[in-house]
Amino acid sequence: MPENIQITSGNFSLGPRPGIFYYISDALKELVQVESDGSLAGPSYFVTRSQLRNPVKELHYDGTFFWTLEDLPSNLGIVLKKWRLFPVKSATFPNVSPSELRWQDELTLINRTNIKYASSAFATEHFHRTFQSSASQGASTIILNSTSRLSVGDVLYLGPNDAEAVEEEIVVGGISGNEISFTKSGGLEASYLSQDPVDFIKALWLFNEHSFTGTEDNKGTIQRFTYPAKNRTLADQGHKYSLVTAADFDDTTISFVRGDQIMDLDITNPTFDLGSSLEANLREADKKTPITVFDLISVKDENIYYKLQQKETTEDEEGSLTPEDWGDEYNFQTISSIGFVNSIALSFDQRFTLPFSSGDTIAVTAQVRDQLNFPVLDERVQFSATVSDLGNEGIPGTFFPDDQDDTDVNGLVVRTYVPSTTQDEILVDIQAEVL
């Protein structure tokens, strides 16, 4: 993929405007909007109410707020900051336009004896809902398309509504099916239509290079801090959480980059097992040197990842690799998460002796997997047997009951190879291919 957004800082995110990318400029200390070709897409928003003392390592948008990750000065630790475009259109002030990126809150993590913080990646556990039916100004209940993941006490951010593009917030007081009740003086400030958006955030997830020993032992940790309480409620430790350079959250999945792979972790899985692992074209032309991903955008609805990089390696039809280095600029590379056939492997039943006696057969198994290393169902596999030129001439055997079938849920096809009656010793090549 050629140059595209051509930004000058190692962070980016989607945001409130569809199709527009946002990043915080290290030089300007402003939130900048760009088109996918790098052209400016509107005014920049200067940072207020807090300082950016170090470069922003990652930027995320949860549907209402932007979030940043920075190192604290003097190696004191790290800080996650919450920001909002301000002023916000509301029923009281419907005609304002954002002019600044205003600090709202932060989670500061200070190094201590038993735990030290060094991180390049975090994710916001946030969710998007919509109004299932319209709600009128003054109402004290709303009906959503889903109340999954919602709890009493959660803050819902409503809007912008379709009519005036205004926003407001409520606190969940009760949940009955898809109906939310709340207490707010005067009820809803504005009216909403079906499909108007609703957003909420539950937690912050942080990847830390250090384990709970406080030393760099290549046993990273992932930690969950509830929000807004900021209490650490979950933590897991292991090598898979070290050397993580970028992460994002979508649906119920944390996607993160480690080495040359994008890994998925479903937060609903209590054992923290990885859901998938995707080779993400993150090696230079020598096939050894890793390419760093500085930030990641995961869009599960579109089955795509956006990776922010300073280098890429392309491959032509003949398999030749070409490196490209963008110097001080950052561009994104996309990769699909839709499964496609990536490999087919053969295995053989070794319970036979040579030479074959009359009636001997061999069980041949083909397994088909996709680029995420998951088995692929319903792929037609054809087996073939040919006599190799490296041995004597002869007649190859056949497959029983025939030479092709569809893979099962485990990606497997099993066939029986029946040797021929050739008396001479021959070498047979057995192959399988996906049709």
Order of alpha helices (4+ residues) and beta strands (2+ residues): beta-beta-beta-beta-beta-beta-beta-beta-beta-beta-beta-beta-beta-beta-beta-beta-beta-beta-beta-beta-beta-beta-beta-beta-beta-beta-beta-beta-beta-beta-beta-beta-beta
